[in-house]
């Protein structure tokens, strides 16, 4: 059941590619994908169907959803230079974390820590709130939370505590 919900997120993500950005259809599939992201883990835990396969499928679905959102949303946002620089720095920290996790633990690690979840939630809310909250203010809040989450993720990886924050499904 949880894996079916995850597959719904993949389908919604693919359909998003065909929807005009910020249209009604875009928001319908965007919100369905977001809700399915919250539900799949809860369903897996409730029905005690947590599995390694489900966790990996969830990561793939997250990647597809993020990639589609990046492709659809970034081109229509009016990002300023400082925003690009900040996004690049966060991405660089996360890349270093990914590499150091592989070096330290001999596997790729995705931390599902609370700050990372908060970052994901704030990023999810961005397209929904873009019409009412100035992008500069949203980017400062998201940037601070994402930076702190990336730094904490690096700390968890280097201290070997990423496994405890990695148990999701």
C-alpha positions, 0 to 999 in steps of 0.5 A: 500500500505505501509503495503504491502511494509512492508510485502515485507521487511518481505519476503526479510528478511526471504529469506535472511536466505537462501542466503549465506552471502555477496553473490549477492543474499544476497545483492539483498534481503538485499538492497530490504529490506532496500529500503522497510524500507525507502519507507513504511513510506513515502508512508503511509504519502504521501497517508495519510494512517498512522495507528497504525497497520502500525506502529506496523507492521513496528516495527515487520518487523524491528525486523525480518530484524535486527534479520536475519541480526544479525544471518547472519552477526555477525558470519562472522565478525571478531569482536574484544573484545572491539567491543563486549563490546561496543555493549553490553553496547549500548544494555544495555542502550537500554534495560534500556530505554525500561524498563524505558519507560514502567515504565514511560509511561506504554507502550513499546516505540520505538523512531524513532529519527534522531540519531536512524535513522542515527544509523540504516542507518550506520548499514545498510551500514556496510555489503555493505561497509565491503569490502572497509572500515576496520571494526574497523573504521566502528565500531568506527563511528557506536558505537559513533552514536549508543551510543549518540542515545541510550543516547538521547533516554533515555533522550527523554523517561525520559522527556516524549518527546519520543512521538514526535519522535515516530510518524513515520507511 
